[in-house]
Amino acid sequence: MVPADARAATATRATAPEAVAGEAEGVAAAHRRMVAALSRVIVGQEEVLDLLLMALFCKGHCILEGVPGLAKTLMISSLARLLSMRFSRIQFTPDLMPSDITGTEILQEDKTTGGRELRFVKGPVFANLVLADEINRTPPKTQAALLQAMQEYHVTVAGRSFDLPQPFFVLGTQNPIESEGTYPLPEAQLDRFMFKVTVDYPSLEDEIRVATATTSGHAVELEPVLTEADILRIQAVVCEVIVAEPVAAYAVRLARATRPGDPAARPDIRRWLSWGAGPRACQALLLGAKARALLDGRPSAAFDDVRAVAKPVLRHRLVASFTAESEGITTDAIIDTLLDAVPETT
């Protein structure tokens, strides 16, 4: 006879896929509503929106890289309204201090007793969605102020720890054109970002629509599609999305194939890369694949989901060698080579 606790565990395993399937249908429906609503404000960029939602649902963070004028800030603020999240924008400049991000203590007088005490005033990091605009324009000391918040979801000021609101999502933006007056993010901080998303120029048709819509003077009102409670529930469901062992093994092999020091590394990888992706990339590949399946209404991730998130996961975790830079070989081109070379199964 099967023990009661074993029967309960068996029942849980049996019903979990059904529960995930039901949640997946709801997430896919919400995703369609969000894309339809955002298309009234942002023309095109559906892939960028999908990647932002995947990172959010995986409790990750994103860097958006694109030239000025591609509506990165508008997209992020619009996303905050659709998700009913508290939004905060921090403009990173060379004179920005860590306390300008986390907050600071001020001396406050109690008018009743006449006594004075230190009171902590929260900074802009205490929001659900934090836009770190032009994050590479501030020195490393200030950049590092976000490290603890992104990794541990709390900040420490004057020896005291303060929890950040949940969900918590950091979006950093970078301009790929200008390098003067910038401070490239350290590799340790880049690795904290789940995705690096490239925002490209719109197509001719989309740009015509942008020019027409933005000069008409019509304001668009956005209604929330998901609440904070909905997002927290989806974040929990992402972990329950099924990943078959061959799919997980493929994600790990893909990340390991980027390491030039690995005995099995390809000769061209040894020439093109100085450093490859670490274990955090394996986690990001699997979580991103799970979230992509969920947005598509599927309860299980597939090989195509891993391939779809490979570039945003890996491009900022690879350090190109001098040989690759001199030959004009980009990290995206290296990832394309690996996607063609690494088999799905061994």
C-alpha positions as CSV (number, residue, x, y, z in Angstrom):
1,M,0.0,0.0,0.0
2,V,1.3,3.5,-0.9
3,P,1.9,5.8,2.1
4,A,-0.3,8.9,2.4
5,D,2.7,11.3,1.9
6,A,3.8,9.4,-1.2
7,R,0.3,9.5,-2.6
8,A,0.1,13.3,-2.0
9,A,3.5,13.7,-3.7
10,T,2.3,11.7,-6.7
11,A,-0.9,13.7,-6.9
12,T,1.1,17.0,-6.8
13,R,3.3,15.8,-9.6
14,A,0.3,14.7,-11.6
15,T,-1.6,18.0,-11.3
16,A,1.4,20.4,-11.6
17,P,1.6,20.2,-15.4
18,E,-2.2,20.8,-15.7
19,A,-1.9,23.8,-13.4
20,V,1.1,25.2,-15.4
21,A,-0.9,24.7,-18.6
22,G,-3.8,26.6,-17.2
23,E,-1.5,29.5,-16.1
24,A,0.3,29.4,-19.5
25,E,-3.0,30.1,-21.3
26,G,-3.7,33.0,-19.0
27,V,-0.2,34.5,-19.4
28,A,-0.4,34.1,-23.2
29,A,-3.8,36.0,-23.2
30,A,-2.4,38.8,-21.1
31,H,0.7,38.9,-23.3
32,R,-1.5,39.4,-26.4
33,R,-3.4,42.2,-24.6
34,M,-0.2,43.9,-23.7
35,V,1.2,43.8,-27.2
36,A,-2.0,45.2,-28.6
37,A,-2.0,48.0,-26.0
38,L,1.6,48.9,-26.4
39,S,1.3,48.9,-30.2
40,R,-0.9,52.1,-29.8
41,V,2.2,53.8,-28.3
42,I,5.2,52.0,-29.7
43,V,5.4,51.0,-33.3
44,G,7.1,47.7,-33.8
45,Q,9.7,46.4,-31.2
46,E,7.5,43.4,-30.3
47,E,10.6,41.3,-29.8
48,V,12.0,43.8,-27.4
49,L,8.8,43.8,-25.4
50,D,8.8,40.0,-25.3
51,L,12.4,39.9,-23.9
52,L,11.5,42.5,-21.3
53,L,8.6,40.5,-20.1
54,M,10.6,37.3,-20.1
55,A,13.3,38.9,-17.9
56,L,10.6,40.3,-15.5
57,F,8.9,37.0,-15.1
58,C,12.2,35.3,-14.4
59,K,13.1,37.9,-11.7
60,G,15.9,39.1,-14.0
61,H,17.2,42.5,-15.2
62,C,17.9,43.9,-18.7
63,I,20.2,46.2,-20.5
64,L,18.8,48.0,-23.6
65,E,21.3,49.2,-26.1
66,G,20.3,51.5,-28.9
67,V,21.0,54.9,-30.5
68,P,19.0,57.9,-29.2
69,G,15.4,58.4,-30.4
70,L,14.3,54.7,-30.5
71,A,11.7,55.2,-27.8
72,K,13.5,53.1,-25.2
73,T,12.4,55.3,-22.3
74,L,8.9,55.6,-23.6
75,M,8.7,51.8,-24.0
76,I,9.8,51.2,-20.4
77,S,7.5,53.8,-18.9
78,S,4.6,52.5,-20.9
79,L,5.4,49.0,-19.8
80,A,5.3,50.1,-16.2
81,R,1.8,51.5,-16.7
82,L,0.6,48.3,-18.4
83,L,1.9,46.3,-15.4
84,S,0.6,48.7,-12.8
85,M,4.1,49.0,-11.3
86,R,5.7,51.9,-9.5
87,F,8.1,53.4,-11.9
88,S,11.3,55.3,-11.2
89,R,13.8,56.9,-13.6
90,I,17.4,57.6,-12.6
91,Q,19.5,59.7,-15.0
92,F,23.0,58.5,-14.6
93,T,25.6,61.3,-14.9
94,P,29.3,61.5,-13.9
95,D,28.4,63.5,-10.7
96,L,25.7,61.0,-9.5
97,M,26.4,59.6,-6.0
98,P,25.4,56.2,-4.6
99,S,23.1,58.0,-2.1
100,D,21.3,59.5,-5.0
101,I,20.2,56.0,-5.9
102,T,19.7,54.2,-2.5
103,G,18.7,57.1,-0.4
104,T,20.3,58.8,2.6
105,E,19.8,59.6,6.3
106,I,18.7,63.1,7.3
107,L,18.7,64.8,10.7
108,Q,15.0,65.5,11.6
109,E,13.7,67.5,14.6
110,D,10.7,66.3,16.5
111,K,8.6,69.5,17.0
112,T,6.8,67.9,20.0
113,T,9.8,66.9,22.1
114,G,12.5,69.1,20.5
115,G,14.7,66.0,20.1
116,R,16.6,65.2,16.9
117,E,16.9,61.8,15.2
118,L,18.2,60.4,11.9
119,R,15.6,59.4,9.5
120,F,16.2,57.4,6.3
121,V,14.8,58.9,3.2
122,K,14.4,56.3,0.5
123,G,15.9,56.9,-2.9
124,P,14.5,56.2,-6.4
125,V,15.7,52.5,-6.2
126,F,12.7,51.8,-4.0
127,A,10.3,51.2,-6.9
128,N,9.1,48.2,-8.8
129,L,10.6,49.2,-12.2
130,V,13.8,51.2,-12.1
131,L,15.1,52.8,-15.3
132,A,18.8,53.3,-15.1
133,D,19.1,55.7,-18.0
134,E,22.6,55.7,-19.7
135,I,24.0,53.5,-16.9
136,N,27.5,53.7,-18.4
137,R,27.8,57.4,-17.8
138,T,28.5,57.2,-14.1
139,P,31.7,56.0,-12.3
140,P,31.9,52.4,-11.1
141,K,31.4,53.4,-7.4
142,T,27.9,54.6,-8.3
143,Q,27.2,51.8,-10.7
144,A,28.0,49.4,-7.9
145,A,25.2,50.9,-5.8
146,L,22.8,48.9,-7.9
147,L,24.7,45.6,-7.5
148,Q,23.3,44.6,-4.1
149,A,19.8,45.8,-5.0
150,M,19.8,43.7,-8.2
151,Q,21.2,40.6,-6.6
152,E,19.8,40.6,-3.1
153,Y,16.7,42.8,-3.4
154,H,17.7,45.0,-0.5
155,V,20.1,47.9,0.1
156,T,22.3,48.6,3.1
157,V,22.6,52.2,4.4
158,A,24.5,53.2,7.5
159,G,24.6,49.6,8.7
160,R,20.8,49.1,8.3
161,S,19.2,46.9,5.6
162,F,16.1,47.9,3.8
163,D,14.0,45.5,1.6
164,L,13.1,46.6,-1.8
165,P,9.5,46.3,-3.1
166,Q,8.5,43.2,-5.0
167,P,8.5,42.7,-7.9
168,F,11.8,44.5,-8.6
169,F,13.0,45.0,-12.1
170,V,16.0,47.1,-13.3
171,L,16.3,48.3,-16.9
172,G,19.6,49.9,-17.9
173,T,20.0,51.8,-21.2
174,Q,23.2,52.4,-23.1
175,N,24.1,54.4,-26.2
176,P,26.5,52.4,-28.4
177,I,27.7,55.4,-30.4
178,E,29.4,57.7,-27.9
179,S,32.4,56.4,-25.8
180,E,33.7,59.8,-24.4
181,G,32.7,60.3,-20.8
182,T,31.5,56.7,-20.3
183,Y,32.5,54.1,-17.8
184,P,32.0,50.5,-19.2
185,L,30.2,48.3,-16.7
186,P,32.5,45.8,-15.0
187,E,32.0,42.2,-16.0
188,A,30.7,41.3,-12.6
189,Q,27.9,43.8,-13.0
190,L,27.1,42.9,-16.6
191,D,26.7,39.3,-15.4
192,R,23.9,40.4,-13.1
193,F,21.8,41.4,-16.1
194,M,19.9,38.5,-17.5
195,F,19.5,39.9,-21.0
196,K,21.2,42.5,-23.1
197,V,18.7,43.6,-25.7
198,T,19.6,45.4,-28.9
199,V,17.1,48.0,-30.0
200,D,17.5,48.6,-33.7
201,Y,16.1,51.1,-36.2
202,P,12.5,50.5,-37.2
203,S,11.6,49.4,-40.7
204,L,10.6,52.0,-43.4
205,E,6.9,51.2,-42.9
206,D,7.1,51.4,-39.1
207,E,9.1,54.7,-39.2
208,I,6.4,56.3,-41.4
209,R,3.8,55.2,-38.8
210,V,6.0,56.6,-36.0
211,A,6.4,60.0,-37.8
212,T,2.7,60.2,-38.4
213,A,1.5,59.2,-35.0
214,T,4.0,61.3,-33.0
215,T,3.1,64.5,-34.9
216,S,-0.7,64.1,-34.6
217,G,-1.1,65.3,-31.0
218,H,-3.3,62.5,-29.9
219,A,-2.6,61.2,-26.4
220,V,-3.0,57.4,-25.7
221,E,-4.3,56.2,-22.4
222,L,-3.0,52.8,-21.2
223,E,-4.9,50.6,-18.8
224,P,-3.1,48.1,-16.5
225,V,-3.2,44.5,-17.8
226,L,-1.3,42.8,-14.9
227,T,-1.1,43.7,-11.2
228,E,1.8,43.3,-8.9
229,A,0.2,40.2,-7.5
230,D,-0.3,38.8,-11.0
231,I,3.4,39.3,-11.7
232,L,4.5,37.6,-8.5
233,R,2.3,34.6,-9.3
234,I,3.7,34.3,-12.8
235,Q,7.3,34.5,-11.5
236,A,6.4,31.5,-9.3
237,V,4.8,29.6,-12.3
238,V,7.9,30.1,-14.5
239,C,9.9,27.8,-12.2
240,E,7.3,25.1,-12.7
241,V,7.5,25.1,-16.5
242,I,8.7,21.7,-17.6
243,V,12.2,21.4,-19.2
244,A,13.1,18.0,-20.5
245,E,16.6,16.8,-19.7
246,P,17.9,17.0,-23.3
247,V,16.8,20.6,-23.5
248,A,18.6,21.5,-20.3
249,A,21.7,19.6,-21.4
250,Y,21.6,21.6,-24.7
251,A,21.5,24.9,-22.9
252,V,24.5,23.9,-20.7
253,R,26.5,22.7,-23.7
254,L,25.8,25.9,-25.5
255,A,27.1,28.0,-22.6
256,R,30.1,25.8,-22.1
257,A,31.0,26.0,-25.8
258,T,31.8,29.7,-25.3
259,R,34.7,29.0,-23.0
260,P,38.0,29.1,-24.8
261,G,39.8,27.3,-22.0
262,D,37.5,24.2,-22.1
263,P,39.3,21.1,-23.6
264,A,36.3,20.6,-26.0
265,A,36.3,24.3,-27.2
266,R,36.3,24.8,-31.0
267,P,39.5,26.2,-32.5
268,D,37.7,29.3,-33.8
269,I,36.3,30.0,-30.3
270,R,39.8,29.8,-28.8
271,R,40.8,32.5,-31.4
272,W,37.8,34.7,-31.0
273,L,37.1,34.7,-27.3
274,S,39.2,35.6,-24.3
275,W,36.5,34.6,-21.8
276,G,33.2,32.7,-22.1
277,A,30.0,32.6,-20.2
278,G,29.8,31.3,-16.6
279,P,27.2,29.2,-14.9
280,R,24.8,32.1,-14.5
281,A,24.4,32.0,-18.3
282,C,23.1,28.4,-18.1
283,Q,20.5,29.5,-15.5
284,A,19.5,32.4,-17.7
285,L,19.1,30.2,-20.8
286,L,16.8,27.8,-19.1
287,L,14.8,30.5,-17.3
288,G,14.5,32.5,-20.5
289,A,13.3,29.4,-22.4
290,K,10.7,28.7,-19.7
291,A,9.4,32.3,-19.8
292,R,9.3,32.2,-23.6
293,A,7.2,29.1,-23.6
294,L,4.9,30.6,-21.0
295,L,4.3,33.7,-23.1
296,D,3.4,31.4,-26.0
297,G,0.9,29.5,-23.9
298,R,3.0,26.3,-23.6
299,P,3.7,24.5,-20.3
300,S,7.1,23.1,-21.4
301,A,10.2,24.6,-23.0
302,A,11.8,23.4,-26.2
303,F,15.1,23.6,-28.0
304,D,13.8,26.6,-30.1
305,D,13.1,28.5,-26.9
306,V,16.8,28.1,-25.8
307,R,18.0,29.2,-29.2
308,A,15.7,32.2,-29.2
309,V,17.2,33.6,-26.0
310,A,20.8,32.7,-26.7
311,K,21.9,36.1,-28.1
312,P,20.4,38.3,-25.4
313,V,21.7,35.9,-22.7
314,L,25.2,35.5,-24.1
315,R,26.2,38.6,-26.0
316,H,27.2,40.6,-22.9
317,R,28.9,37.7,-21.2
318,L,31.5,37.0,-23.9
319,V,34.8,38.8,-24.0
320,A,36.0,39.0,-27.6
321,S,39.7,38.7,-28.2
322,F,41.9,41.1,-30.1
323,T,41.8,38.8,-33.1
324,A,38.0,38.9,-33.2
325,E,37.9,42.7,-32.9
326,S,40.6,43.1,-35.6
327,E,38.6,40.9,-37.9
328,G,35.4,42.6,-37.2
329,I,33.7,39.5,-35.7
330,T,31.0,40.5,-33.2
331,T,29.8,38.4,-30.3
332,D,26.4,38.0,-32.1
333,A,28.3,36.4,-35.1
334,I,30.1,34.1,-32.7
335,I,26.8,33.0,-31.1
336,D,25.4,32.3,-34.6
337,T,28.4,30.1,-35.2
338,L,27.8,28.2,-32.0
339,L,24.1,27.8,-32.7
340,D,24.9,26.2,-36.0
341,A,27.7,24.0,-34.5
342,V,26.4,22.8,-31.1
343,P,24.0,19.8,-31.7
344,E,20.7,19.5,-29.8
345,T,21.6,16.0,-28.7
346,T,24.9,14.2,-28.3
